[in-house]
Amino acid sequence: YISSEFTDAPSYFVKRFNLFLSGKTAGESKSDMQTENEEEEDASVEEYVALTNYTGSGSDQLSFSSGDTLLVHSKPSSEWWWAELKGDIGYVPASYLRQDAAAAAAEEEEEEDEDPWQDEEYFGSYGKLRLHLEMLSDKSRTEAYRQVILSNSASLRNKVVIDLGCGTGIISLFCAQLAQPSEVFAVEASSMAEYTRQLVKQNGCEAVVTVLQGRAEEIELPERVDVLVSEWMGNCLLFEFMVESVLVARDRWLKEGGVMWPSSATLTLVPCQANSYYAEKMAFWEQPYGLDFTPLQPLAQQEFFTKPKFSHLIEPDDCLTTPCDVLCLDMYTLQVKDLEEIKGQFHFCLEKSGVFHGFTAWFTVHFESLETGGATVELNTGPNSEPTHWKQTLFMLDRPVSVFAGDSISGNILLRRNSVWRRHMTVTLHWSINSSTEETDTTQVGTKSFPMWR
Ligand SMILES: NC(=[NH2+])NCCC[C@H]1O[C@@H](n2cnc3c(N)ncnc32)[C@H](O)[C@@H]1O
């Protein structure tokens, strides 16, 4: 019996289905079937995922629940497919199925054997000039490292230096040009290294600077070093987790009493307004061209406010109060295992009323002097310093909160490294807003996790 809506089912199916009804499973019926085109018989079974529940009508249709994985044996028409679920076989409405979920699952399988460090993509990106141009064009960043070398030039005499992740070799060239170290090992894993070698030669530094192509964790040095210098900081300080490579190299190659540049790193946080960003991404839908597009606002929140916004330039006036250092990393004692989960507390007393749209984060690194008592050099990527290519990182709340002078915002920030994708992390913020007025004391609590990026 084939229910009426299948009148368009080709004869092949009628035969096949009847065979099935006669107790032969799909597999066995193969030998009895002379189908018009063999490959339909041989087509590999495809996995599909049910988008929603479906209750089959008539005995020839399958019922299934959302999320079920159906094995589609063939597709006699675009509307109805012949599929199997938990040993049952029958017709299913094709529009209720989605392969990309199954494909995504397969993809997931594939990704599993993808490198958790994504080094091909990562070092591939650094094999091109774009990122190096961005970094070299960042005067605050590059001048800070130049200042470190310049202000320590006397102490660098006859020292052995490793420049970890040297890129185009700028820091190594500063060492050779502004000081007289005995040796600088410029280590670079990307294909940029071969050009870095040319730059070292082009600038007459090959007597001092040796370019080693390879990952810092794997290269062999002829000796331990007095100074480990590296520009490893990522967005929100840790993204990319290049810092792990720095710590591994420190443990392997830094002499007892050797110097880490940067010596320490601090993550700073502030509750902030983000009126223009909010207007651009959320308020926009209130009345575009006089129409009401507010039903799109949940989508906008999901699409624009779920992940942190990199390269956000916060104005000092957007800070609702004095920023607070929430994490301080000592590059001499920090361990790789510490990177899995780093937590910081904060407590802000609001000095002015405004709209609390979210939190902004940035970092500062310090380079201690090689001479005891010498001046420390600071690279501050915050809103009161010259902008850098990192700018700042904005974490938008799901919805803004009006706050008033005298209110306080306290809570904590948690950076949890992704246990699979080793260059990624999730930043979770917990906060409570305490408003005190004559009549009442109210507390609003909130929490939000921001994947960066997985
Ligand atoms: N501040 C950052 N977020 N990135 C800027 C520095 C990154 C540079 O270091 C190189 N690099 C990164 N990790 C490594 C490593 N483990 N070994 C060698 N070179 C590396 C990378 O190829 C690039 O040239």
The ligand as an ORCA input file, in Angstrom:
! r2SCAN-3c Opt
* xyz 1 1
  N      52.299     39.395     19.265
  C      51.688     38.518     18.506
  N      50.531     37.979     18.843
  N      52.224     38.216     17.337
  C      53.431     38.885     16.859
  C      54.609     37.949     16.898
  C      54.325     36.698     16.165
  C      55.557     36.238     15.373
  O      56.163     35.169     16.088
  C      56.157     33.985     15.309
  N      55.925     32.880     16.241
  C      54.840     32.686     17.013
  N      54.990     31.566     17.762
  C      56.198     31.062     17.452
  C      56.943     29.929     17.887
  N      56.442     29.090     18.819
  N      58.178     29.707     17.366
  C      58.677     30.540     16.439
  N      58.031     31.641     15.966
  C      56.813     31.893     16.480
  C      55.041     34.182     14.297
  O      55.289     33.421     13.137
  C      55.130     35.680     14.035
  O      56.108     35.982     13.049
*
